[in-house]
């Protein structure tokens, strides 16, 4: 199960955070700081997953952003990496070459895409076409 999904830039600014398990604000801030410190200090030759407390952090860096999933220890890391890649591909198709500012200024659309792919900490949709079709339907309602 996914505990949380976060997107941070290289400076540690959180651009998106979706929490699937309850944490208070102090715990969230500590987690964000600890994860940023952990990921930025890792050598790029290391794998894209690391043990973190009683969970695993699976991450992927795209340009200046770190996309991170916190998963249970017994979950499949490669499936989580693919889920991150799927999310980024859908963002790229939807925003036509996505950048950090798209995440900042269109955060509600980013969360809508995230909610189409992930539900209650589990991967629900793996088809880019289906997600983009649903987003088009949502856009028509606006």
N, C-alpha and C positions, 0 to 999 in steps of 0.2 A: 504494500500500500504506500502511496505517496503521502508523506507528512506535510511537505510544502514545496512550492515552486517559486523560485525567486530569479529576478534578472537584475544584475548589478553592473555598473560600469567599472572601469579600472580604478577610478578614484574612490570607489566604495559607495557611491550614491545608488540607492535602490530605486530602480525604475519600475519594478512590478514585484508584488509579493502576494501570493495566494496561499492561505493557510488551511490545510485540511484537518488538522488536529488543533485543539485549543491551547493557546499560550497567552500569558498576560503580556502587556506591552514591554515590560522590562526584559522578559525572556526573549521576546521577538527581537528587540534591539541588540541584546547580547549575542543571539544566534547570527544575526546579520553581520555584526562586527567580526565575530569569530570565523565565520565562513569566508568573508572577504579576506581576512588576514591569512587564512589557510590557503585559499586558491591563488592569491597573488604571490605567495612565497614559494609555490611549487614550481619545479623545473618543467618546462614544456615537453621534455622527453618522458615524463612520467605518464601513467595511465590517467584516464579521465574519471576515475572514481577513487574515493578515499574513505576509509573508515572515519566516522565522526560520532563521538559519543556512542550510543547504542544503535546507530543507524549508519547508512552509507550516503555520501554525497556523490551524485553523478552530475558532471558538469561538462559543458562544451563552450568554448570561447569563439564567438563570431565577431570579428573586427574588435571593437573595444568593449563588448558586452559579454558577461558570463551568464549563461543560462544554467541554472542549478536545480536539480531535483533532489530532495531528501527522501530516501526510500528505506524500507525495512532491510535488514541484513540478508534475509533469504530471497529477496527479489532479484530479478535478472537485470544486471547492469547494462547489457547490450540492448535489451528491449527499451530500457529507460533512455539510453543514448539515442535510439531511433525515434522515440517519442519527442525528445527535445528537437531533433532534426526535423521531424514532421511539423512541429509547431513553428519553427523558424521558416520552413518552406512555405507554409500557409500564410504566415505574416508577409513574406516576401512577395507572394503572388497577389495577396489582397492589397497591399500598399504599393505595389509596383516598385520594387527595390527599397525595402524597408530600411530605416535608419533609426538612431536613438530618439530623435525628435518625434518620430511617428508614435513611439511608445509613450512619450510624455504627453503629447497634445491630443492623442486619440486613445487614451487609456481605456475608455469604456468599450471600444471596439476590440482592443487587445484582450480584455477580460472576456468579452463575448466569444472570441475565437478560442480562448483557453477553456471556457466552459463547454464549448462544443466538442472539444477533444477529450477533456478530463472531466469526470464526474465523481464527486465524493472520494477523491484520492485514487481513482482507478482510470485506466485508459478506456474510453468508451468508443471513440470514432477514429479510425485509421485511414479513412479515405479523404484525400485533399479535395476531391471534387465535391463530395457530400458537404464538407465543412464550408467550402466557398459558396455552394448553392444556398445553404442556410443563411450565410452572411448576406448574400444578395437579397434574400427574402426579408431579412431584418432591415436592410437599407431601404427597401421599397416602402416599408411601413413608416419610415421617418419622413 
